[in-house]
Amino acid sequence: MQRYEVHFADDTPPFQLRDFQPPALAPRQVAVAIKAVSLNYRDLLVSRNTYFCPIENGLVPCSDGAGEVIAVGEEVKDLRVGDRVASLFFPHWQAGQADAQAISGALGAEGPGVLTPHFVTEASGLIRIPDSLSFEEAATLPCAALTAWHALFEAGPLKPGQTVLLQGTGGVSIFALQFAKAAGAKVIITSSSDEKLAQALQLGADHGINYRRTPEWQDEALRLTGGHGVDVVVEVGGPGTLERSLLSVRTGGRIAYIGVLTGLAGAANPMMLIPRLAAIHGIFVGSRQMFADMLQAIAEKHIRPVIDRQFGFDEVPAALAHMERGAHFGKIVIQVS
Ligand SMILES: NC(=O)c1ccc[n+]([C@@H]2O[C@H](COP(=O)([O-])OP(=O)(O)OC[C@H]3O[C@@H](n4cnc5c(N)ncnc54)[C@H](OP(=O)(O)O)[C@@H]3O)[C@@H](O)[C@H]2O)c1
């Protein structure tokens, strides 16, 4: 059997196929035949060894997988062979507020990930998925979708009629678009591409702004909200976009701080929060309970994850290159078996 492992060397791709022997199961462990994996921007950072924690050679990459349970340890009570499941990004964050233990061992960085046909984890690190979702669709949920859900509904309430500002058309932003529209909110979305903006409008976005042609997009966000500003910004750009987000948010609004697409450090001035009485919340994926609540909303609102493109298991380098080019709209999926 072959799985991907991270091996950093000058002249070879960082994610490499290697032979492995499936391990014996401990009493609380479950083996999953992974059917599909989705890529996140984070996996690109892992492949470049620029993610915020050290990456060990030999690590199995990627956090987001879905598949079928093929074996359970003797103490496992709540999962059975044949169950359809997805991975939890944070296998120890079950519910409530996070502490250091809850967010330890994140898959595909601190702990072994899912880019393997045979994934072994504690039963508590998996969540059942509904039959209405394909494995490919379910594999898009553990990181990007849950982060968007957390940003919109857990870090504060999102009320019908409120306005959300989204940046770009990658995985987190497109899920945030779908969730925000399903909750009756208005969406302003930015993109580098008019074609992608047209796709976002088709998905329900109310306004699109091309951030290349309109670099001062905060002015347009203010104009579109009658000068008031938006209620929530889903900040995936990071340091390079934060200042414009601070200028876009209404008095009493909030910024869900998520991403690092523009780098790790910058010069935005937090002083701007004061006259706006605004808040910035750090968002880090989410818990199993949030995942369960999100799955319920996905089922009730008939939300279908947007998959840009699927790649074969032997095409992972091409899939990473597709993500690096920013060519995608929504999610990129790897079919594993
Ligand atoms: N804190 C967390 O828990 C968490 C969880 C998930 C993701 N993240 C972070 O959130 C970010 C997005 O992740 P993702 O997986 O959704 O990425 P992704 O799918 O690769 O999305 C990237 C897209 O973002 C847009 N973009 C790039 N630079 C931009 C800029 N300067 N301004 C506005 N949009 C820009 C581009 O969209 P267009 O092509 O439309 O321009 C690009 O295609 C990453 O930094 C990731 O590490 C954090």
The ligand as a Tripos MOL2 file, in Angstrom:
@<TRIPOS>MOLECULE
LIG
   48    52     1     0     0
SMALL
NO_CHARGES

@<TRIPOS>ATOM
      1 N1         -7.4820   30.0380   10.9350 N.am      1 LIG1
      2 C1         -7.9810   28.9150   10.4160 C.2       1 LIG1
      3 O1         -8.5290   28.0680   11.1110 O.2       1 LIG1
      4 C2         -7.9080   28.6910    8.9460 C.ar      1 LIG1
      5 C3         -8.6640   27.6760    8.3510 C.ar      1 LIG1
      6 C4         -8.6820   27.5650    6.9650 C.ar      1 LIG1
      7 C5         -7.9060   28.4360    6.2030 C.ar      1 LIG1
      8 N2         -7.1260   29.3560    6.8190 N.ar      1 LIG1
      9 C6         -6.3520   30.3200    6.0480 C.3       1 LIG1
     10 O2         -7.2820   31.0930    5.2800 O.3       1 LIG1
     11 C7         -6.7040   31.4150    4.0380 C.3       1 LIG1
     12 C8         -7.5990   30.9040    2.9250 C.3       1 LIG1
     13 O3         -7.5590   29.4910    2.9440 O.3       1 LIG1
     14 P1         -8.2480   28.6460    1.7890 P.3       1 LIG1
     15 O4         -7.9340   27.2140    2.0570 O.co2     1 LIG1
     16 O5         -9.6520   29.0790    1.6300 O.co2     1 LIG1
     17 O6         -7.3820   29.1380    0.5470 O.3       1 LIG1
     18 P2         -7.5820   28.9090   -0.9940 P.3       1 LIG1
     19 O7         -8.7050   27.9770   -1.2500 O.co2     1 LIG1
     20 O8         -6.2410   28.5710   -1.5550 O.co2     1 LIG1
     21 O9         -8.0160   30.3630   -1.5040 O.3       1 LIG1
     22 C9         -7.1030   31.2310   -2.0440 C.3       1 LIG1
     23 C10        -7.8580   32.3650   -2.7460 C.3       1 LIG1
     24 O10        -7.7920   33.5320   -1.9550 O.3       1 LIG1
     25 C11        -7.8150   34.6600   -2.7830 C.3       1 LIG1
     26 N3         -6.7550   35.6010   -2.4460 N.ar      1 LIG1
     27 C12        -5.4210   35.4410   -2.5310 C.ar      1 LIG1
     28 N4         -4.8080   36.5880   -2.1730 N.ar      1 LIG1
     29 C13        -5.7880   37.4790   -1.8730 C.ar      1 LIG1
     30 C14        -5.7970   38.8280   -1.4530 C.ar      1 LIG1
     31 N5         -4.6740   39.5200   -1.2930 N.pl3     1 LIG1
     32 N6         -6.9910   39.4300   -1.2260 N.ar      1 LIG1
     33 C15        -8.1330   38.7390   -1.3920 C.ar      1 LIG1
     34 N7         -8.1860   37.4520   -1.7970 N.ar      1 LIG1
     35 C16        -7.0210   36.8410   -2.0300 C.ar      1 LIG1
     36 C17        -7.7030   34.1860   -4.2190 C.3       1 LIG1
     37 O11        -9.0180   34.2450   -4.7550 O.3       1 LIG1
     38 P3         -9.3070   34.8970   -6.1900 P.3       1 LIG1
     39 O12        -8.6580   33.9600   -7.1590 O.co2     1 LIG1
     40 O13       -10.7830   34.9370   -6.2710 O.co2     1 LIG1
     41 O14        -8.6810   36.2520   -6.1860 O.co2     1 LIG1
     42 C18        -7.2240   32.7520   -4.0550 C.3       1 LIG1
     43 O15        -7.6460   31.9270   -5.0890 O.3       1 LIG1
     44 C19        -5.2990   30.8230    4.0450 C.3       1 LIG1
     45 O16        -4.3780   31.7850    4.5090 O.3       1 LIG1
     46 C20        -5.4050   29.6900    5.0530 C.3       1 LIG1
     47 O17        -4.1550   29.3660    5.6180 O.3       1 LIG1
     48 C21        -7.1200   29.5030    8.1680 C.ar      1 LIG1
@<TRIPOS>BOND
     1     1     2 1
     2     2     3 2
     3     2     4 1
     4     4     5 ar
     5     4    48 ar
     6     5     6 ar
     7     6     7 ar
     8     7     8 ar
     9     8     9 1
    10     8    48 ar
    11     9    10 1
    12     9    46 1
    13    10    11 1
    14    11    12 1
    15    11    44 1
    16    12    13 1
    17    13    14 1
    18    14    15 2
    19    14    16 1
    20    14    17 1
    21    17    18 1
    22    18    19 2
    23    18    20 1
    24    18    21 1
    25    21    22 1
    26    22    23 1
    27    23    24 1
    28    23    42 1
    29    24    25 1
    30    25    26 1
    31    25    36 1
    32    26    27 ar
    33    26    35 ar
    34    27    28 ar
    35    28    29 ar
    36    29    30 ar
    37    29    35 ar
    38    30    31 1
    39    30    32 ar
    40    32    33 ar
    41    33    34 ar
    42    34    35 ar
    43    36    37 1
    44    36    42 1
    45    37    38 1
    46    38    39 2
    47    38    40 1
    48    38    41 1
    49    42    43 1
    50    44    45 1
    51    44    46 1
    52    46    47 1
@<TRIPOS>SUBSTRUCTURE
     1 LIG1         1 GROUP 0 **** ****
